[in-house]
Amino acid sequence: MKARFLIAGALAALSLATTAQAHRQWMLPSSTTLSGDDSWVTVDAAISNDVFYFEHFPMGTENVVVTEPDGAAGKIENAAKGRYRSTFDVHLTKPGTYRIANVSTGVMGSYTLNGKQERLPRGTTKDKLASVIPAGATNVQTAEMASRNEIFVTLGAPSTTIFKPTGVGIELVPVTHPNDLVSGEAATFQFLLDGKPAAGLKITVIPGGIRYRDALGQIDLTADKDGKATITWPQPGMYWLNATLGGGREGGPGGEGGPGGPGAKAGEGTPPAPRPQAPAGPPQRRASYITTLEVLAP
């Protein structure tokens, strides 16, 4: 039971996304639509309680990858890490839509050997899982995690080349282009889980500026059988969108917003109910998706 509680806390710290009480990871571009043939965008990246405010700690940028409109690999420039946020620039030289993404995958967990709890080595992958669990291990608890935090920036006319799914974790496939959003108009997105429609996926949308209003303004959506969800934007501004699957992190106990989430002290919260011991099997699926969207005035 203790092992499962520790794993849930570690995974929550990894994805850092969901409910109102939790720390939220985000990237905020200086602009999402630009003109010309030689432009720059500056991105703030942080983890905070209030969306788009710097008051907790910076997000690492070591794994941020840029995909250019033609599918070529771009790069971040002028990266800097401060006390509460990280910043970096992306030089836009090709027309079309760019993806700026921080993606991670892996397996986390623990096991008991000779009466002592051991953790899986950092960096364990699905294909190496069997090799890192020694013979005789009991109380094996594992969770396969795929985390994607991405934003989209367009130079000139929007393009769609970068939206080809990878088939890993939760991914967004636009029906409405994410850089073509207008307040008062409906936008539809399709979400995939490991390359297939994520039917029933729970999606949370929160408008920026929550520090200066009493109500969170959260919008809750559920994807249909084709993984599609439609939202009519209530007002212009920047919006934080999050979808999370697995591990009870959709607002329940042990989730990022519940007991055992980020910021919880050791011993706080109610551990999940005990489960009979079982040998290592296919990892439990856990995935999170985050994006920042800009909605323009009509």
VOGU-3710 file (C-alpha; in Angstrom, 3 decimals, decimal comma):
1> mkarfliaga> 0,000/0,000/0,000  2,813/2,384/0,917  4,579/1,624/-2,357  1,519/2,510/-4,416  1,111/5,798/-2,536  4,724/6,791/-3,172  4,432/5,934/-6,869  1,244/7,974/-7,248  2,985/10,995/-5,715  5,988/10,643/-7,990
11> laalslatta> 3,851/10,378/-11,117  1,812/13,379/-10,067  5,013/15,385/-9,734  6,034/14,234/-13,228  2,926/15,365/-15,079  1,986/18,361/-12,897  -1,405/18,935/-14,450  -5,082/18,857/-13,591  -7,215/20,306/-10,848  -7,604/23,749/-9,367
21> qahrqwmlps> -5,454/23,122/-6,269  -2,547/21,619/-8,194  0,614/23,041/-9,634  0,198/23,459/-13,369  2,923/23,197/-15,971  2,651/25,544/-18,942  4,436/27,312/-21,793  3,284/30,797/-22,801  4,358/32,215/-26,189  4,682/35,956/-26,746
31> sttlsgddsw> 2,495/35,467/-29,825  0,884/32,547/-31,635  0,345/34,172/-35,046  2,984/36,258/-36,800  3,519/37,740/-40,261  6,505/38,260/-42,500  9,289/35,819/-43,303  11,686/36,402/-40,407  10,123/36,572/-36,945  10,864/35,531/-33,379
41> vtvdaaisnd> 8,692/34,254/-30,556  9,707/34,284/-26,892  8,312/31,560/-24,636  7,925/31,658/-20,844  7,856/28,208/-19,198  6,931/27,584/-15,577  5,051/25,499/-13,035  2,649/27,443/-10,866  -0,646/27,466/-9,012  -2,087/30,355/-11,022
51> vfyfehfpmg> -2,004/29,757/-14,769  0,518/32,001/-16,561  1,912/33,568/-13,362  5,445/32,986/-12,065  5,220/32,067/-8,395  6,474/28,519/-7,908  9,414/27,219/-9,948  10,686/27,171/-13,546  10,012/24,423/-16,057  13,108/22,731/-17,446
61> tenvvvtepd> 13,795/23,383/-21,120  16,417/20,686/-21,750  13,929/18,425/-23,541  12,021/21,084/-25,479  11,900/20,181/-29,176  10,897/22,449/-32,078  9,305/21,010/-35,216  9,239/23,346/-38,203  6,299/23,534/-40,656  7,975/21,152/-43,138
71> gaagkienaa> 8,728/18,596/-40,393  12,396/19,557/-40,017  13,897/19,909/-36,555  14,239/23,458/-35,257  15,865/24,654/-32,063  15,386/26,918/-29,083  17,769/29,820/-28,580  18,774/32,153/-25,730  17,469/29,754/-23,079  17,669/31,048/-19,513
81> kgryrstfdv> 16,459/29,715/-16,174  15,394/32,094/-13,435  14,022/31,629/-9,943  10,385/31,320/-11,010  10,432/30,777/-14,770  12,478/29,711/-17,758  12,531/31,614/-21,046  13,723/30,835/-24,559  13,344/32,114/-28,112  12,391/30,384/-31,356
91> hltkpgtyri> 13,387/31,904/-34,691  10,643/31,500/-37,299  12,027/31,534/-40,833  9,600/29,275/-42,702  5,917/29,966/-43,382  3,424/27,728/-41,621  2,787/26,240/-38,176  5,517/25,273/-35,711  5,230/22,842/-32,794  7,188/23,587/-29,603
101> anvstgvmgs> 6,938/20,547/-27,324  8,277/19,038/-24,126  7,588/15,290/-24,320  8,599/12,509/-21,939  7,842/8,796/-21,694  8,914/6,060/-19,346  7,963/3,614/-16,626  7,956/4,413/-12,912  7,381/2,057/-10,036  8,758/-0,013/-7,186
111> ytlngkqerl> 9,091/-3,554/-5,908  9,963/-5,356/-2,697  13,076/-7,534/-2,456  14,271/-9,234/0,746  11,833/-7,147/2,763  13,102/-3,843/1,391  11,297/-1,525/-0,974  13,278/-0,630/-4,100  12,503/1,892/-6,827  12,848/1,289/-10,545
121> prgttkdkla> 15,937/3,044/-11,922  15,380/6,480/-13,365  15,039/6,346/-17,131  13,437/2,890/-17,202  11,613/2,283/-20,484  8,901/-0,220/-21,330  11,230/-2,473/-23,292  13,741/-2,595/-20,410  11,180/-3,190/-17,649  11,662/-6,952/-17,347
131> svipagatnv> 15,438/-6,594/-17,114  15,406/-4,176/-14,153  13,086/-6,214/-11,903  15,186/-8,902/-10,179  14,089/-12,487/-9,659  12,209/-12,940/-6,407  10,787/-9,410/-6,363  7,277/-9,073/-4,943  4,705/-6,279/-4,615  5,691/-4,980/-8,050
141> qtaemasrne> 3,869/-1,773/-8,923  4,470/-0,056/-12,256  2,957/2,741/-14,291  3,751/3,635/-17,894  3,709/7,408/-18,356  3,559/9,603/-21,452  3,529/13,355/-20,873  3,179/15,965/-23,624  3,249/19,750/-23,126  3,156/21,624/-26,429
151> ifvtlgapst> 2,253/24,924/-28,054  1,711/25,946/-31,673  2,938/29,101/-33,394  2,158/30,105/-36,980  4,113/32,352/-39,327  1,818/33,506/-42,133  -0,890/31,027/-43,141  -1,573/28,017/-40,854  -0,351/24,579/-41,985  -1,024/21,048/-40,738
161> tifkptgvgi> 2,087/18,969/-41,521  3,259/18,888/-37,895  0,022/17,309/-36,672  0,857/13,824/-37,934  0,358/11,614/-34,823  3,272/9,727/-33,302  0,998/7,084/-31,752  2,367/7,639/-28,238  0,327/9,113/-25,392  -2,380/11,749/-25,752
171> elvpvthpnd> -2,134/13,861/-28,896  -4,229/16,652/-30,388  -5,334/16,458/-34,026  -7,042/19,685/-35,050  -10,392/19,806/-36,755  -10,169/23,524/-36,030  -6,587/24,785/-36,311  -5,268/25,804/-32,848  -3,974/29,109/-34,275  -7,357/30,005/-35,757
181> lvsgeaatfq> -9,513/30,462/-32,653  -12,020/33,301/-32,253  -14,175/34,176/-29,235  -17,842/33,349/-29,677  -17,041/30,704/-32,303  -16,941/26,939/-31,797  -13,680/25,015/-32,176  -13,364/21,237/-32,426  -10,298/19,177/-31,545  -9,755/15,440/-31,824
191> flldgkpaag> -7,708/13,677/-29,168  -5,901/10,400/-29,722  -4,532/7,969/-27,156  -1,677/5,894/-28,544  -2,888/6,654/-32,062  -6,565/5,770/-31,532  -9,543/8,045/-30,755  -9,585/8,814/-27,028  -13,294/8,242/-26,456  -14,547/9,602/-23,130
201> lkitvipggi> -11,346/11,561/-22,417  -11,884/14,267/-19,797  -10,588/17,677/-20,847  -10,172/20,793/-18,718  -9,885/24,329/-20,102  -8,998/27,290/-17,861  -8,761/30,898/-19,078  -5,775/32,931/-17,938  -6,091/35,737/-15,412  -7,460/33,605/-12,570
211> ryrdalgqid> -5,472/35,639/-10,037  -7,788/38,574/-10,650  -11,185/36,919/-10,542  -13,176/35,048/-7,914  -14,290/32,158/-10,131  -11,808/29,794/-11,741  -13,806/29,847/-14,980  -12,977/26,197/-15,661  -14,661/24,535/-18,639  -15,007/20,736/-18,524
221> ltadkdgkat> -15,370/18,714/-21,712  -15,691/15,018/-22,552  -14,507/13,635/-25,881  -17,090/11,722/-27,917  -16,651/8,242/-29,396  -14,319/9,673/-32,047  -12,204/11,471/-29,469  -13,619/14,852/-30,521  -14,582/17,716/-28,238  -16,085/21,089/-29,160
231> itwpqpgmyw> -15,819/24,342/-27,225  -17,245/27,801/-27,856  -14,765/30,332/-26,501  -16,456/32,735/-24,069  -13,953/35,576/-24,494  -10,589/36,470/-26,050  -7,385/35,603/-24,220  -4,956/32,802/-23,438  -6,342/29,431/-22,330  -4,672/26,459/-20,615
241> lnatlgggre> -5,962/23,070/-21,824  -5,227/19,801/-20,041  -6,291/16,173/-20,496  -5,096/13,479/-18,100  -5,684/9,741/-18,095  -4,991/7,075/-15,474  -3,825/6,871/-11,896  -6,970/8,482/-10,473  -5,578/11,897/-11,380  -8,772/13,231/-12,918
251> ggpggeggpg> -9,536/15,101/-9,707  -9,818/12,097/-7,389  -7,806/11,201/-4,275  -4,137/10,884/-5,000  -4,420/13,167/-8,011  -2,453/16,351/-8,417  -5,282/18,280/-6,849  -6,042/15,743/-4,137  -4,143/14,207/-1,245  -0,685/13,113/-2,223
261> gpgakagegt> -0,396/15,563/-5,110  2,367/18,147/-5,578  2,959/20,159/-2,428  1,628/17,472/-0,097  3,849/16,671/2,864  4,938/13,150/3,640  2,151/11,315/5,434  -0,608/13,680/4,286  -3,638/12,458/2,407  -5,348/9,109/2,294
271> ppaprpqapa> -3,421/6,341/0,526  -5,294/4,352/-2,132  -7,004/1,174/-1,006  -4,616/-1,818/-0,909  -4,533/-4,161/-3,881  -3,469/-7,812/-3,885  0,158/-8,373/-4,822  0,704/-9,412/-8,425  3,648/-10,155/-10,644  4,870/-7,517/-13,053
281> gppqrrasyi> 2,596/-7,272/-16,066  1,833/-4,722/-18,748  2,316/-1,261/-17,178  -0,765/0,682/-16,156  -1,384/3,435/-18,747  -1,043/6,992/-17,584  -0,859/9,970/-19,884  -1,186/13,736/-19,754  -1,532/16,444/-22,369  -1,114/20,214/-21,965
291> ttlevlap> -1,332/23,074/-24,427  -1,763/26,849/-24,354  -4,215/28,364/-26,847  -4,740/31,964/-27,867  -8,294/33,069/-28,664  -8,671/36,299/-30,623  -11,476/38,837/-30,657  -13,908/38,662/-33,619
//
